[in-house]
């Protein structure tokens, strides 16, 4: 991997009503992305993105293909306007699928079909209310891991998203997460708050979903990558389709090592990040890790043109 520019793609928590409409209306290449996703799914995903309610978008099997489709629509629009080539790609959780489409490993049709099923499997893996997630701010990872072990008491409780030095999300059985919150508050965490999520993602409770998804992914064609990807599950650089498939399988029940991903990108000389897709969540996390990183987001016609202008001027 050489070069100082990386593309990163958001995952859960980035959706909003009307996302992607501006891209659809202003870029023919983006319109084709939405049409391809609609055809692949056999449902009007574009309607959910443009006109759906917040409740519709919150349903995991809608959220996942919607964020992926908007991300790829933004990417295609950016490329059509003269985007530079990245030296690496990465994606947070679901965003890893977008990154693999960007790297030519997965087709858009296979990706949207797979992530729609992924969302359904994750929802089915844990009955509503049985699991929970909580954001922990201002506590170190070792303290959080210890609190999770103590709080488990035979249930599941573990870090799910290691987002930055001061932001970790935990997941597991609802009672265990509640106990971990109280332990962490007593041990100096600045905040420990429950999240409004539909399932406890990236923990051992997701193993039933992982097993179903493994079967689906075994039937999907993965090409070798045109640009290296930093995986969530190991925070390491991969370039083969075989490694990409295996990483996506293990990702379901494993923590997202985003902090370690960012640190690896920086260690390899990346100093410019373009977040492609709805929202600016990852840009904020990059700034928490390093203020030296130049971050931009691309999610609509204005930000597409802004990003191209800055890149070409630089």
C-alpha positions in Angstrom: 0.0 0.0 0.0 1.4 3.4 -1.1 -0.1 6.8 -1.1 -1.7 9.1 1.4 -5.4 9.0 0.5 -8.0 6.5 1.8 -11.7 6.1 1.2 -13.8 5.0 4.2 -17.5 4.0 4.2 -20.0 4.3 7.1 -22.2 1.7 8.6 -25.0 1.5 11.1 -26.1 4.8 12.6 -25.6 7.0 9.5 -29.1 6.8 8.0 -31.5 9.7 7.6 -34.8 10.3 5.8 -34.2 11.5 2.2 -30.7 10.3 2.0 -29.4 9.8 -1.6 -32.2 11.8 -3.2 -29.9 14.7 -4.2 -27.5 12.2 -5.8 -30.3 10.5 -7.7 -31.5 13.8 -9.1 -28.2 15.2 -10.1 -26.0 12.3 -11.3 -26.9 9.7 -14.0 -24.4 7.2 -12.5 -26.0 7.5 -9.1 -29.4 7.0 -10.6 -28.2 3.7 -12.2 -26.9 2.6 -8.8 -30.3 3.0 -7.2 -32.0 1.3 -10.1 -29.6 -1.7 -9.9 -30.2 -2.0 -6.2 -34.0 -1.9 -6.7 -33.7 -4.6 -9.4 -31.4 -6.8 -7.3 -33.7 -6.7 -4.3 -37.0 -6.8 -6.1 -38.3 -4.0 -3.9 -38.1 -0.2 -4.2 -35.2 0.5 -1.9 -35.0 3.9 -3.5 -38.4 4.8 -2.2 -37.4 3.8 1.4 -34.3 6.0 1.1 -36.1 9.0 -0.4 -39.5 8.9 1.1 -39.5 6.3 3.9 -40.2 7.2 7.5 -37.6 7.2 10.2 -39.2 4.0 11.5 -38.8 2.3 8.1 -35.1 3.2 7.9 -34.6 2.0 11.5 -35.5 -1.6 10.4 -32.1 -3.3 10.1 -32.9 -5.1 6.8 -33.7 -1.7 5.3 -31.0 0.2 7.0 -28.1 -1.9 5.7 -28.9 -2.0 2.0 -29.9 1.7 2.1 -26.7 2.9 3.6 -24.7 0.7 1.2 -26.6 1.9 -1.9 -26.3 5.6 -1.0 -22.6 5.1 -0.3 -22.0 3.5 -3.7 -24.1 6.1 -5.4 -22.0 8.8 -3.8 -18.8 7.0 -4.9 -19.9 6.6 -8.5 -20.9 10.3 -8.6 -17.5 11.3 -7.1 -15.6 9.1 -9.6 -17.6 10.5 -12.5 -16.6 14.0 -11.5 -12.9 13.1 -11.4 -12.2 11.5 -8.0 -8.5 10.5 -7.3 -7.6 6.9 -6.8 -7.3 5.9 -3.1 -4.3 3.9 -1.7 -6.6 2.0 0.6 -10.3 1.5 1.6 -12.0 0.6 4.8 -15.6 0.5 6.2 -17.1 0.5 9.6 -19.1 -2.7 10.1 -21.7 -2.7 7.2 -19.4 -0.2 5.5 -16.9 -2.9 4.8 -19.3 -4.2 2.1 -19.3 -0.8 0.5 -15.5 -0.8 0.6 -15.4 -4.2 -1.1 -17.7 -2.9 -3.9 -15.4 0.1 -4.3 -12.4 -2.2 -4.5 -14.0 -4.4 -7.2 -14.3 -7.5 -5.0 -18.1 -7.6 -4.7 -20.8 -6.6 -7.2 -23.3 -4.1 -6.1 -26.2 -6.6 -6.7 -24.5 -9.3 -4.6 -23.7 -6.8 -1.9 -27.2 -5.3 -1.4 -28.8 -8.8 -1.5 -26.3 -10.1 1.1 -26.6 -7.1 3.5 -30.4 -7.2 3.4 -30.2 -10.8 4.5 -27.5 -9.9 7.0 -29.8 -7.3 8.6 -32.6 -9.8 8.9 -30.3 -12.5 10.3 -29.0 -10.1 12.9 -32.5 -9.1 14.0 -33.6 -12.7 14.2 -30.5 -13.8 16.2 -31.7 -12.0 19.4 -35.3 -11.5 20.5 -36.3 -7.8 20.9 -35.3 -6.7 24.4 -33.0 -9.6 25.1 -29.9 -7.8 24.0 -28.5 -4.3 24.4 -25.7 -2.0 23.4 -24.2 0.9 25.3 -21.7 3.7 24.4 -18.9 4.2 26.9 -17.1 7.5 26.8 -14.0 8.5 28.7 -12.8 5.0 29.8 -9.9 3.0 28.6 -10.3 -0.3 26.8 -8.7 -2.5 29.5 -11.1 -1.1 32.1 -14.1 -1.7 29.8 -13.0 -5.3 29.0 -12.6 -6.0 32.7 -16.0 -4.5 33.6 -17.7 -6.6 30.8 -16.1 -9.8 32.1 -17.3 -9.1 35.6 -20.8 -8.0 34.5 -21.4 -11.0 32.3 -22.2 -13.4 35.1 -22.7 -16.3 32.6 -24.3 -14.0 30.0 -22.7 -12.2 27.1 -21.1 -8.8 27.5 -18.1 -7.5 25.5 -16.7 -4.6 23.5 -18.5 -4.3 20.1 -17.1 -1.2 18.5 -13.7 0.1 19.5 -14.1 3.5 17.8 -11.4 5.7 19.4 -9.3 5.9 22.5 -12.3 7.4 24.4 -15.3 5.9 22.7 -16.1 2.2 22.9 -19.5 0.5 22.4 -20.3 -2.6 24.3 -23.0 -5.3 23.5 -24.5 -8.3 25.0 -27.4 -9.6 27.1 -29.5 -6.7 28.4 -29.0 -7.5 32.1 -25.2 -7.9 31.6 -25.0 -4.6 29.7 -26.9 -2.8 32.5 -24.5 -4.2 35.1 -21.5 -3.2 33.0 -22.9 0.4 32.8 -23.1 0.7 36.5 -19.6 -0.8 37.0 -18.1 1.6 34.5 -19.8 4.6 36.0 -18.4 3.6 39.4 -14.9 3.3 37.8 -14.7 6.7 36.3 -16.3 6.5 32.9 -17.4 9.9 31.8 -20.6 8.5 30.3 -22.1 5.0 29.8 -25.5 5.2 28.1 -27.8 2.6 26.4 -28.2 3.0 22.7 -31.5 2.7 20.8 -30.6 -0.2 18.5 -32.6 -3.1 17.2 -30.2 -5.9 18.2 -26.8 -6.4 20.1 -24.5 -6.3 17.1 -20.9 -7.6 17.0 -21.0 -9.9 20.0 -21.4 -13.7 20.6 -25.2 -13.3 20.5 -24.8 -12.8 16.8 -23.4 -16.3 16.2 -26.7 -17.7 14.7 -26.6 -14.8 12.2 -23.0 -15.5 11.4 -23.7 -19.1 10.6 -26.5 -18.2 8.2 -24.5 -15.5 6.6 -21.5 -17.8 6.1 -23.7 -20.0 4.0 -24.9 -17.1 1.9 -21.3 -15.7 1.4 -20.1 -19.1 0.3 -22.3 -18.7 -2.7 -21.1 -15.2 -3.6 -18.3 -14.5 -6.0 -15.4 -12.5 -4.5 -12.7 -11.1 -6.8 -9.3 -10.1 -5.6 -9.2 -6.4 -4.6 -8.0 -3.6 -6.8 -6.9 -1.6 -3.8 -6.0 -2.9 -0.3 -8.7 -3.0 2.4 -8.2 -2.8 6.2 -10.5 -5.3 7.8 -12.7 -4.7 10.8 -12.1 -8.1 12.4 -8.3 -8.0 12.5 -7.4 -4.4 11.5 -5.0 -5.8 8.9 -4.5 -5.2 5.2 -6.0 -7.7 2.8 -6.1 -7.9 -1.0 -7.6 -11.3 -1.9 -11.3 -12.2 -2.3 -10.8 -15.3 -0.1 -9.6 -13.1 2.8 -12.5 -10.7 2.2 -15.1 -13.4 2.4 -13.6 -14.8 5.6 -13.3 -11.4 7.2 -17.0 -10.6 6.5 -18.1 -13.9 8.1 -16.1 -13.4 11.4 -17.1 -9.7 11.5 -20.7 -10.5 12.5 -19.9 -11.7 16.1 -16.5 -9.9 16.5 -15.8 -6.3 17.6 -15.2 -3.6 15.0 -11.6 -2.6 15.5 -12.0 0.9 14.1 -9.4 2.6 16.3 -6.8 0.0 15.2 -7.8 0.4 11.6 -7.3 4.2 11.8 -3.9 3.7 13.5 -2.8 1.3 10.8 -3.8 3.7 8.0 -1.9 6.5 9.7 1.2 4.2 10.2 1.1 3.5 6.5 1.3 7.2 5.6 -2.4 8.0 5.1 -3.0 11.7 5.9 -6.2 12.3 3.8 -9.5 10.6 4.4 -12.7 10.9 2.3 -15.8 9.5 4.0 -18.1 8.3 1.3 -21.8 7.8 2.2 -24.4 9.3 4.5 -23.2 11.3 7.4 -19.9 12.3 9.0 -19.6 9.8 11.8 -16.2 8.3 10.7 -14.7 11.8 10.0 -15.4 12.6 13.6 -13.8 9.4 14.8 -10.7 10.1 12.7 -10.3 13.5 14.4 -10.6 11.9 17.8 -7.6 9.7 16.9 -5.5 12.3 15.1 -6.0 16.0 14.5 -3.4 15.8 11.7 -5.7 13.9 9.4 -7.5 15.9 6.7 -11.1 14.6 6.5 -13.9 15.3 4.1 -17.2 13.6 3.4 -19.0 12.9 0.1 -22.8 12.4 0.4 -24.5 14.8 -2.1 -23.8 16.9 -5.1 -22.4 19.8 -3.1 -19.9 17.6 -1.2 -19.0 15.7 -4.4 -18.0 18.9 -6.1 -16.3 20.3 -3.0 -14.2 17.1 -2.6 -13.2 17.0 -6.3 -12.2 20.7 -6.2 -10.0 20.3 -3.2 -8.3 17.1 -4.5 -7.7 18.6 -7.9 -6.4 21.9 -6.4 -4.1 19.9 -4.1 
